[in-house]
Amino acid sequence: MIPAIHSHGATIPSIGLGTWNLHGQDCAKAVAHALSVGYRHLDTAAMYGNEEAVGDGVRASALKRDDVFVTTKVWHDSLRDGALQRSAEASLKRLKLEAVDLLLIHWPNRSVPLKESIGALCDAKRRGLARHIGVANFNTALLDESNRLATEPLVANQCEYHPRLDQSRLIDACRAYGMAFVSYSPLGRGEAVHEPAVVAIAKQHRKTPAQIALRWHMQQPGVIAIPKSANPNRIAENIAIFDFELTSTEMDRISAESRPSGRMLDPGWARWD
C-alpha cells in the first residue's frame, strides 16, 4: 500500500506517474503498466494533449475508478470565469470520467485577476467537475492570495522540485495551509540523480540514484512526487522505494546539493520567490 498525503479531505498517493510528453499508445501502455505495478496516482493536463490516452490506460486496468487518483490541469489561457469550467468539462470528456480527483490551475496568468480564476476553480468543484482543487507553479505570495480568495479548500500546489532546487520556503507555506506539495521533475530531468551525494547514498543502500532521490521526496512531510517514464522497468523501479529509509544525515546531504541555478523550467510568465 502506497502511503498517502491527506489534505482537506483529499487522500493523495505520495507517488504518481507523470505523463508530460507521453502520447498515444505509448502513454496508454505506460499508464496501464504503472497501475499494474502499484501506482494509484496519475498526473495529466489539458496542455499535454494526452488525456484520452491516460483515460484509455485507466480503463485498460482492472481497477475501480475510486482506486485511481487522477489529476488534470487547466492551461493559463483558459482561466477566465466560464473558460476554466469549459476546459475542465473538455478534460472530462477526453478522460471519459465524470469527475477528476484533482483539478489544478496549471500556471497563473497575470492578465486574469486571481479572484476570477480562483472563483472559477471553486465553481468547477461545486459543479462536481472535480472532487478537489488546487494550483500549480504558485509562489508564496500567490499561494497566500489564492487561499484568501478561495471559497473551497485548495489541497495542493504542484511545482518543480528536486535535489538541485531548494523549495523549503514554498513547502513550508503549503504546510501552513494544510496543502500537499506535489513535485514535478522530481529527478531534475534526470540531472539531479548525478549529484555526488545521491550517487554515494545509492551505493550504500544498493539502490539506484533515482530511487534515492524519490525516497528523499517521500520522507519530507506533505511532499508527493510524480516521476515521468515510459520505460516499464523504470516505472516499476521508481515505485520500489518503500523498503528502505534514509537517515536524517542522508536527507540533509541530498538537500545540500541545491544551488541558486537549480531551476530547470522557467517560462517568461512565471513568478518565483
TORTIDO-250915 format. One record per residue (C-alpha): residue in three letters; x, y, z. Coordinates in steps of 0.02 Angstrom, whole numbers, padded with zeros to 5 digits, always signed. Layout:
alaXYZ;...
***
This chain:
met+00000+00000+00000;ile+00072+00169-00051;pro+00072+00298+00088;ala-00044+00446+00059;ile-00043+00630+00098;his-00204+00697+00173;ser-00262+00874+00137;his-00434+00948+00171;gly-00522+00784+00139;ala-00413+00730-00007;thr-00312+00570+00007;ile-00171+00584-00120;pro-00049+00440-00151;ser+00126+00501-00112;ile+00198+00446-00280;gly+00117+00455-00450;leu+00154+00438-00635;gly+00188+00599-00728;thr+00134+00593-00910;trp+00204+00753-00987;asn+00266+00718-01164;leu+00189+00543-01170;his+00063+00517-01310;gly-00048+00388-01393;gln-00019+00205-01361;asp+00147+00238-01276;cys+00055+00342-01146;ala-00089+00220-01126;lys+00031+00074-01104;ala+00136+00169-00979;val-00019+00212-00876;ala-00086+00034-00881;his+00084-00036-00833;ala+00104+00089-00692;leu-00064+00039-00620;ser-00018-00145-00635;val+00139-00121-00529;gly+00056-00022-00392;tyr+00037+00160-00443;arg-00129+00237-00394;his-00097+00418-00442;leu-00091+00486-00620;asp-00048+00663-00674;thr-00101+00740-00840;ala-00156+00910-00907;ala-00257+00986-01048;met-00096+01057-01119;tyr-00013+00886-01125;gly-00130+00828-01263;asn-00138+00653-01190;glu-00293+00648-01080;glu-00377+00524-01199;ala-00228+00407-01186;val-00222+00423-00996;gly-00406+00378-00989;asp-00375+00229-01103;gly-00238+00169-00987;val-00352+00182-00836;arg-00489+00082-00922;ala-00362-00050-00978;ser-00328-00088-00796;ala-00440-00194-00687;leu-00452-00059-00556;lys-00610+00026-00498;arg-00624+00212-00533;asp-00610+00259-00350;asp-00446+00162-00336;val-00356+00284-00452;phe-00319+00466-00409;val-00322+00569-00570;thr-00256+00747-00582;thr-00276+00862-00731;lys-00243+01047-00756;val-00315+01200-00843;trp-00191+01294-00953;his-00157+01477-00917;asp-00252+01536-01072;ser-00416+01467-01001;leu-00425+01548-00830;arg-00571+01667-00859;asp-00735+01625-00775;gly-00826+01511-00895;ala-00670+01465-00993;leu-00598+01371-00845;gln-00755+01271-00819;arg-00766+01231-01005;ser-00585+01172-01002;ala-00625+01056-00857;glu-00778+00988-00946;ala-00675+00956-01103;ser-00543+00865-01000;leu-00676+00753-00926;lys-00741+00709-01099;arg-00566+00663-01156;leu-00531+00563-00999;lys-00706+00487-01005;leu-00728+00522-00820;glu-00872+00601-00725;ala-00750+00699-00616;val-00564+00711-00588;asp-00494+00690-00414;leu-00392+00849-00425;leu-00408+00998-00543;leu-00265+01122-00543;ile-00233+01293-00619;his-00079+01245-00720;trp+00006+01415-00716;pro-00050+01586-00653;asn-00096+01717-00782;arg-00057+01899-00743;ser-00188+01960-00866;val-00329+01872-00772;pro-00373+01932-00597;leu-00333+01794-00474;lys-00502+01822-00392;glu-00586+01775-00555;ser-00484+01618-00590;ile-00492+01555-00411;gly-00679+01590-00411;ala-00700+01490-00571;leu-00595+01348-00500;cys-00704+01341-00344;asp-00859+01343-00453;ala-00791+01194-00552;lys-00780+01098-00389;arg-00955+01147-00336;arg-01020+01089-00505;gly-00945+00918-00473;leu-00813+00928-00610;ala-00677+00893-00482;arg-00676+00813-00311;his-00535+00927-00256;ile-00447+01081-00323;gly-00277+01163-00312;val-00144+01262-00403;ala+00023+01236-00487;asn+00175+01347-00505;phe+00112+01471-00374;asn+00241+01563-00270;thr+00212+01604-00087;ala+00127+01771-00122;leu+00007+01692-00246;leu-00022+01549-00126;asp-00069+01671+00012;glu-00187+01768-00102;ser-00268+01614-00178;asn-00304+01539-00007;arg-00379+01704+00049;leu-00491+01710-00105;ala-00542+01527-00113;thr-00715+01478-00053;glu-00670+01293-00071;pro-00512+01216+00007;leu-00356+01211-00100;val-00271+01044-00071;ala-00109+01054-00171;asn+00021+01162-00255;gln+00120+01073-00391;cys+00293+01143-00429;glu+00464+01094-00491;tyr+00565+01013-00352;his+00719+00903-00346;pro+00886+00897-00253;arg+00957+01040-00356;leu+00815+01160-00312;asp+00778+01222-00136;gln+00590+01241-00114;ser+00589+01242+00077;arg+00504+01411+00091;leu+00363+01362-00027;ile+00343+01190+00054;asp+00330+01273+00225;ala+00194+01388+00155;cys+00098+01238+00089;arg+00109+01152+00258;ala+00045+01308+00344;tyr-00112+01299+00236;gly-00129+01111+00257;met-00090+01087+00072;ala+00010+00949-00010;phe+00164+00999-00109;val+00174+00898-00271;ser+00347+00887-00351;tyr+00357+00883-00540;ser+00525+00844-00618;pro+00571+00759-00454;leu+00729+00689-00533;gly+00779+00856-00608;arg+00750+00793-00786;gly+00874+00655-00749;glu+01011+00776-00698;ala+00987+00775-00509;val+01024+00588-00498;his+01205+00626-00543;glu+01234+00731-00387;pro+01380+00659-00285;ala+01278+00637-00126;val+01138+00548-00218;val+01259+00430-00306;ala+01356+00391-00147;ile+01200+00357-00044;ala+01130+00247-00182;lys+01284+00137-00172;gln+01268+00124+00016;his+01086+00068+00004;arg+01110-00037-00153;lys+00976+00065-00239;thr+00977+00168-00397;pro+01009+00356-00383;ala+00831+00386-00445;gln+00762+00281-00303;ile+00865+00380-00178;ala+00803+00547-00247;leu+00622+00487-00244;arg+00640+00419-00068;trp+00707+00590-00017;his+00544+00665-00079;met+00439+00534+00011;gln+00519+00568+00181;gln+00477+00753+00177;pro+00309+00781+00264;gly+00172+00832+00143;val+00276+00805-00014;ile+00219+00700-00162;ala+00325+00653-00314;ile+00264+00621-00491;pro+00411+00549-00592;lys+00382+00526-00778;ser+00437+00375-00878;ala+00376+00267-01021;asn+00504+00132-00984;pro+00418-00016-00897;asn+00571-00060-00795;arg+00596+00118-00735;ile+00412+00139-00696;ala+00422-00013-00582;glu+00591+00041-00511;asn+00528+00214-00466;ile+00393+00146-00352;ala+00506+00018-00267;ile+00560+00141-00133;phe+00463+00087+00021;asp+00579-00050+00083;phe+00716+00064+00150;glu+00736+00230+00239;leu+00859+00373+00228;thr+00939+00438+00387;ser+00920+00620+00435;thr+01103+00645+00390;glu+01074+00570+00217;met+00921+00680+00193;asp+01025+00834+00237;arg+01166+00783+00120;ile+01045+00770-00025;ser+00961+00935+00017;ala+01132+01018+00023;glu+01152+00985-00164;ser+01034+01130-00203;arg+01102+01284-00290;pro+01037+01455-00347;ser+01042+01398-00528;gly+00948+01237-00493;arg+00783+01283-00576;met+00760+01195-00744;leu+00591+01260-00801;asp+00571+01449-00806;pro+00446+01516-00935;gly+00429+01702-00958;trp+00261+01713-00870;ala+00321+01630-00710;arg+00337+01721-00544;trp+00452+01642-00416;asp+00501+01684-00238;
***
